[in-house]
């Protein structure tokens, strides 16, 4: 029988976890062999099996990136330390990819059978988005701007919130010194969350959070995601 691989992660390996709220993201992590993921010691076995099973359903490139970055996981009752259903934590300011030290925490809502695949795809997509060269992100952000109108409705209500934030900041007078910085900030937030929610909806066509009134052309977005970010996602089922 193959001996399970373990990793001991401290502040040296994960300096972004210095906050008391993130201390549970340090310690011993045990490999789940079928996925190559590492789970916090004492994670319930049913949660490990559930996440590993659905991780293997993600696009191969996302799986490969997770393994390359030695992605770790933990689960929790209720919301995550950041107050979300699921959260991806990492430090992408590090030059050495080995020091990014990504971790995904999944709460009760995300572990529901009809949510886990989409929410897992969303969080792992944050790794893909943040790993892109700046030119790739810029090109995708421009695509979003060009394909949107004030009447557009995003793929989910969650993505819609960020789109509306970006729309509102367009009304800031150009004369205001902070106008450009605010617009860029809200554009980057909308683009990241829209990208992740779009991939979630493409990976899981039955994603309960999909907005039936969305005006998004999902097949077109799938093609642009491939063209501009290099992520290949299977055709809509």
Backbone torsions as a table, in degrees:
resi	resn	phi	psi	omega
1	UNK	NA	134.9	-178.6
2	UNK	-71.0	129.4	177.7
3	UNK	-72.4	132.6	-179.5
4	UNK	-69.0	139.5	177.9
5	UNK	-84.3	137.4	176.8
6	UNK	-123.3	154.4	176.1
7	UNK	-128.7	136.6	173.5
8	UNK	-105.4	116.3	-175.4
9	UNK	-112.2	121.6	176.4
10	UNK	-119.1	-168.5	-178.6
11	UNK	-66.2	-24.6	177.5
12	UNK	-64.0	-40.4	179.9
13	UNK	-85.4	-24.4	-174.3
14	UNK	-137.9	68.0	-175.3
15	UNK	-64.3	-22.0	179.3
16	UNK	-69.5	-10.9	-177.3
17	UNK	-94.3	23.4	-178.1
18	UNK	-67.1	-26.2	-178.6
19	UNK	-63.7	145.0	178.7
20	UNK	-57.3	-32.4	-179.0
21	UNK	-67.3	-18.3	-175.7
22	UNK	-109.7	7.8	-175.8
23	UNK	-61.8	-27.9	-179.7
24	UNK	-72.8	-3.6	176.7
25	UNK	-95.5	10.3	172.7
26	UNK	-111.1	167.4	177.2
27	UNK	115.6	-150.6	-175.4
28	UNK	-97.5	133.1	178.0
29	UNK	-123.7	137.0	-174.0
30	UNK	-112.2	134.2	-178.7
31	UNK	-71.6	138.1	169.3
32	UNK	-99.9	108.2	-167.1
33	UNK	-59.6	-36.7	-173.7
34	UNK	-70.1	-23.4	-178.0
35	UNK	-110.6	-23.2	-175.1
36	UNK	80.3	7.9	178.7
37	UNK	-86.4	158.4	177.1
38	UNK	-115.0	130.4	-177.9
39	UNK	-114.1	141.6	177.5
40	UNK	-54.7	137.4	179.1
41	UNK	-54.6	139.0	179.2
42	UNK	77.7	9.3	170.7
43	UNK	-61.9	132.1	-179.6
44	UNK	-52.1	135.5	-176.1
45	UNK	-58.3	-35.3	-179.5
46	UNK	-66.8	-32.1	177.6
47	UNK	-72.0	-39.9	177.0
48	UNK	-59.7	-47.9	-178.4
49	UNK	-63.6	-40.5	-178.2
50	UNK	-64.5	-48.5	-178.1
51	UNK	-67.4	-43.7	-179.2
52	UNK	-61.6	-41.4	-179.7
53	UNK	-61.1	-46.4	-177.4
54	UNK	-78.0	-27.1	174.2
55	UNK	-60.2	-37.6	-179.2
56	UNK	-71.3	-8.0	176.6
57	UNK	-94.4	-6.8	-180.0
58	UNK	-73.1	159.8	174.0
59	UNK	-51.2	139.0	-176.5
60	UNK	-52.2	-34.7	-179.1
61	UNK	-65.8	-36.8	177.9
62	UNK	-68.5	-40.3	177.2
63	UNK	-61.1	-45.6	-177.9
64	UNK	-62.9	-39.7	179.8
65	UNK	-65.7	-42.0	178.4
66	UNK	-59.6	-42.7	179.2
67	UNK	-70.0	-38.8	180.0
68	UNK	-61.6	-39.9	-178.0
69	UNK	-87.6	4.5	179.6
70	UNK	53.3	53.0	-177.4
71	UNK	-61.0	134.3	176.6
72	UNK	-113.8	159.5	-177.1
73	UNK	-135.1	154.4	165.7
74	UNK	-148.5	161.6	177.6
75	UNK	-125.1	161.7	-178.1
76	UNK	-150.3	160.2	172.7
77	UNK	-81.4	134.4	179.9
78	UNK	77.5	-137.7	-176.3
79	UNK	-92.4	166.8	179.2
80	UNK	-77.8	176.5	179.2
81	UNK	-59.1	-27.1	178.4
82	UNK	-91.8	3.7	176.8
83	UNK	82.3	20.5	-179.2
84	UNK	-111.5	170.8	173.6
85	UNK	-65.1	-42.0	174.1
86	UNK	-144.3	154.6	179.2
87	UNK	-144.4	138.6	172.0
88	UNK	-104.7	123.9	179.5
89	UNK	-112.6	139.7	177.8
90	UNK	-172.5	168.0	176.5
91	UNK	-123.0	90.4	-176.9
92	UNK	-81.5	4.4	175.2
93	UNK	-81.2	-11.0	-179.6
94	UNK	-72.1	134.9	178.6
95	UNK	-72.3	-36.8	-179.8
96	UNK	-85.3	117.9	-176.9
97	UNK	-58.9	-25.7	-180.0
98	UNK	-69.7	-17.2	-178.4
99	UNK	-97.3	2.7	178.0
100	UNK	-65.5	-36.8	173.9
101	UNK	50.8	56.9	-176.7
102	UNK	-72.1	148.2	178.8
103	UNK	-144.3	137.3	175.8
104	UNK	-116.5	129.7	176.5
105	UNK	-112.5	128.5	-178.2
106	UNK	-119.5	127.7	-179.2
107	UNK	-95.2	-174.1	-172.8
108	UNK	-56.4	-47.0	-177.0
109	UNK	-63.4	-39.8	-178.6
110	UNK	-69.3	-22.1	-177.6
111	UNK	-88.3	2.7	175.0
112	UNK	-68.2	143.6	-175.1
113	UNK	-54.3	-33.7	-177.7
114	UNK	-88.4	-2.4	-178.3
115	UNK	-113.2	-26.5	-166.4
116	UNK	-60.7	-41.9	-177.0
117	UNK	-64.7	-48.7	-177.7
118	UNK	-65.6	-43.5	-179.0
119	UNK	-68.4	-35.0	176.2
120	UNK	-64.9	-44.7	178.1
121	UNK	-59.4	-43.5	-179.8
122	UNK	-58.1	-49.8	-175.1
123	UNK	-68.8	-41.0	178.9
124	UNK	-66.7	-31.2	177.7
125	UNK	-64.0	-26.4	174.9
126	UNK	-61.5	-32.7	176.9
127	UNK	-67.3	-42.0	180.0
128	UNK	-64.6	-48.2	-178.1
129	UNK	-60.0	-45.3	-177.1
130	UNK	-72.6	-20.6	179.4
131	UNK	-86.5	-10.2	-178.7
132	UNK	-66.1	150.5	169.3
133	UNK	-64.5	147.8	-178.8
134	UNK	-52.0	-35.0	179.9
135	UNK	-63.2	-35.5	178.5
136	UNK	-67.1	-43.2	178.1
137	UNK	-65.5	-42.0	-179.9
138	UNK	-61.3	-43.1	-179.7
139	UNK	-64.2	-40.2	-179.7
140	UNK	-70.2	-38.4	177.5
141	UNK	-62.0	-39.6	178.6
142	UNK	-66.1	-37.8	176.3
143	UNK	-60.3	-43.5	179.0
144	UNK	-61.1	-45.2	179.9
145	UNK	-60.3	-46.4	-176.4
146	UNK	-66.4	-28.5	-175.3
147	UNK	-96.3	-0.4	-176.4
148	UNK	-106.5	157.3	171.7
149	UNK	-139.1	166.7	178.7
150	UNK	-58.3	-20.3	-179.0
151	UNK	-92.9	-1.0	-178.0
152	UNK	-64.0	148.7	176.5
153	UNK	-124.6	121.4	-176.0
154	UNK	-68.4	171.9	-174.0
155	UNK	-66.3	-30.3	176.0
156	UNK	-138.6	162.6	177.6
157	UNK	-63.1	-32.9	179.1
158	UNK	-63.1	-48.4	178.1
159	UNK	-65.3	-33.2	179.9
160	UNK	-61.6	-36.4	178.8
161	UNK	-58.5	-42.6	-178.9
162	UNK	-72.7	-35.5	176.1
163	UNK	-62.5	-43.9	-179.2
164	UNK	-67.8	-34.2	174.6
165	UNK	-60.5	-43.5	179.3
166	UNK	-65.1	-42.1	178.3
167	UNK	-59.0	-44.3	-177.3
168	UNK	-62.7	-36.7	-176.7
169	UNK	-72.7	-11.5	176.7
170	UNK	-69.4	-19.1	-179.2
171	UNK	-83.1	-4.5	176.8
172	UNK	-66.1	127.2	179.6
173	UNK	-58.1	139.2	179.7
174	UNK	-59.2	-24.1	-178.3
175	UNK	-71.0	-17.7	-179.8
176	UNK	-73.2	131.5	-175.9
177	UNK	-64.6	-22.8	-178.1
178	UNK	-93.8	-1.5	-172.8
179	UNK	-56.9	-50.9	-176.2
180	UNK	-62.4	-44.0	-178.9
181	UNK	-64.7	-40.6	178.8
182	UNK	-64.3	-45.1	-179.6
183	UNK	-61.3	-42.3	179.7
184	UNK	-65.8	-42.1	179.7
185	UNK	-58.7	-49.9	-176.8
186	UNK	-72.0	-29.2	174.7
187	UNK	-65.4	-44.5	-179.4
188	UNK	-64.7	-39.4	178.2
189	UNK	-65.7	-47.2	178.4
190	UNK	-59.8	-47.1	-177.2
191	UNK	-60.6	-45.4	-178.4
192	UNK	-63.6	-48.9	-176.8
193	UNK	-72.0	-35.0	176.4
194	UNK	-64.9	-43.1	178.0
195	UNK	-58.2	-48.6	-177.1
196	UNK	-67.0	-40.2	178.9
197	UNK	-70.2	-34.3	177.2
198	UNK	-64.8	-45.7	178.2
199	UNK	-62.8	-39.9	178.2
200	UNK	-59.2	-42.9	-179.6
201	UNK	-70.1	-31.5	177.9
202	UNK	-74.2	-39.2	179.9
203	UNK	-69.7	-38.0	-179.7
204	UNK	-125.0	91.4	-179.5
205	UNK	-60.2	-14.2	-179.8
206	UNK	-100.8	16.1	179.8
207	UNK	-53.0	116.1	-176.0
208	UNK	-60.8	-23.6	-176.9
209	UNK	-83.9	-4.0	178.9
210	UNK	-60.4	135.6	-178.9
211	UNK	-86.8	117.6	-178.8
212	UNK	-64.7	-20.6	-179.7
213	UNK	-95.0	6.9	-178.1
214	UNK	-60.2	140.1	176.0
215	UNK	-97.0	4.3	-177.2
216	UNK	-70.2	132.1	173.5
217	UNK	-87.2	95.0	-174.2
218	UNK	-63.0	-43.3	177.1
219	UNK	-59.3	-37.2	178.1
220	UNK	-66.1	-41.2	178.5
221	UNK	-65.2	-38.8	178.7
222	UNK	-58.9	-42.5	179.6
223	UNK	-65.4	-41.6	-179.7
224	UNK	-69.3	-35.2	176.0
225	UNK	-60.9	-42.5	177.2
226	UNK	-64.7	-46.9	-175.6
227	UNK	-67.1	-42.2	-170.5
228	UNK	-98.2	-26.7	-178.4
229	UNK	-116.2	-10.4	178.1
230	UNK	80.9	1.4	-178.9
231	UNK	-87.2	121.7	-179.5
232	UNK	-96.8	123.5	179.5
233	UNK	-122.8	134.3	-179.4
234	UNK	-56.7	157.3	179.2
235	UNK	-59.4	154.5	177.2
236	UNK	-56.8	136.7	178.8
237	UNK	-87.1	NA	NA
